[in-house]
Each structure stands twice: as C-alpha cells, then as structure tokens.
Amino acid sequence: MPLRILSISYDPMLLKTRQHLLELQGYEVVSAEGFTEATERCQAETFDLVVMGHSIPHKDKEALFDLIQRRCPAPVIALLRAGEEPLRGAAGSADPMNPTEFLKAVGNTLSK
C-alpha cells in the first residue's frame, strides 16, 4: 500500500503539478485547494505526510499546522517562499523551485 500524502495549496496549477510529481514517485496523493478543503480532508482521512505549498501565507500555514496536529497528526513539510522563515514544528522545509530538494525532503521525512 503506497504512503498517503495530503498536498495543500492555494494555487490549483501548483497543486496539480505537485500531485503529478509525487505520484510519479509512487505516493498516493490527495490534493486540497485552500484552507477549508484541507480542513475537511484532514478530518475525514489519515495521512503519512502533509505538504504545505508556498502559495499559502505563513499565518495560514501556522493555523493549518495546529489543526493538522490536532485532527490528523502527520509530519509536515512546508515549501517556503524566498526569505520566508521555517514553519515552527514542521518536520522539514524545501525550496519549491527545486523539485529534487523537495522530493528528497519528502523521502527523508517518510523514512523516519
């Protein structure tokens, strides 16, 4: 059974691209566009990892992180914009413009 990843973004094109990239690596990916859909998915399903896209403002990332820890505990990787501070409590972060770095962060986090 493939590992399940919840991918969250506020940008539908980035969400689709990230889902495709992760599925090529053999992961089962559930995409959620926006805060509300992410909340609904988190309440209804379980995941091995959550990826927060760089299109999500930092304050929303913090709120989503707290919600995830309460409702569907899973490690979180935050994709960061240039100059954005790391997400407190996240298992890792990655540069969204470097797919190799992103996939390495995913693999490393899931192997722990």
Backbone hydrogen bonds, N-H to C=O, Kabsch-Sander energy under -0.5 kcal/mol:
donor,donor_aa,acceptor,acceptor_aa,energy
5,I,28,E,-2.8
6,L,49,L,-2.6
7,S,5,I,-0.6
7,S,30,V,-2.7
8,I,6,L,-0.5
8,I,51,V,-3.1
9,S,32,A,-1.9
15,L,11,D,-2.2
16,K,12,P,-2.1
17,T,13,M,-2.3
18,R,14,L,-2.6
19,Q,15,L,-2.3
20,H,16,K,-2.3
21,L,17,T,-2.4
22,L,18,R,-2.4
23,E,19,Q,-2.6
24,L,20,H,-2.0
25,Q,21,L,-0.6
25,Q,22,L,-0.8
26,G,23,E,-1.7
27,Y,22,L,-1.8
28,E,3,L,-2.7
29,V,27,Y,-0.6
30,V,5,I,-2.8
31,S,29,V,-0.5
32,A,7,S,-2.8
34,G,9,S,-2.2
34,G,32,A,-0.8
37,E,33,E,-0.5
38,A,34,G,-1.9
39,T,35,F,-2.3
40,E,36,T,-2.3
41,R,37,E,-2.6
42,C,38,A,-2.4
43,Q,39,T,-1.9
44,A,40,E,-1.6
45,E,41,R,-2.0
48,D,4,R,-2.5
49,L,4,R,-1.2
50,V,75,P,-2.4
51,V,6,L,-3.0
52,M,50,V,-0.5
52,M,77,I,-2.7
53,G,8,I,-2.8
53,G,51,V,-0.6
56,I,53,G,-1.3
61,K,57,P,-2.2
62,E,58,H,-2.4
63,A,59,K,-2.0
64,L,60,D,-3.0
65,F,61,K,-2.8
66,D,62,E,-2.1
67,L,63,A,-2.1
68,I,64,L,-3.0
69,Q,65,F,-2.4
70,R,66,D,-1.3
71,R,67,L,-2.7
72,C,68,I,-2.0
77,I,50,V,-2.7
78,A,92,G,-2.1
79,L,52,M,-3.0
79,L,77,I,-0.5
80,L,78,A,-0.5
80,L,94,A,-2.0
84,E,81,R,-2.4
88,R,86,P,-0.5
90,A,87,L,-1.9
91,A,76,V,-1.7
92,G,76,V,-1.3
94,A,78,A,-1.6
98,N,95,D,-1.8
102,F,98,N,-2.3
103,L,99,P,-2.8
104,K,100,T,-2.1
105,A,101,E,-2.4
106,V,102,F,-2.2
107,G,103,L,-2.7
108,N,104,K,-2.8
109,T,105,A,-2.3
110,L,106,V,-2.5
111,S,107,G,-1.4
112,K,109,T,-0.9
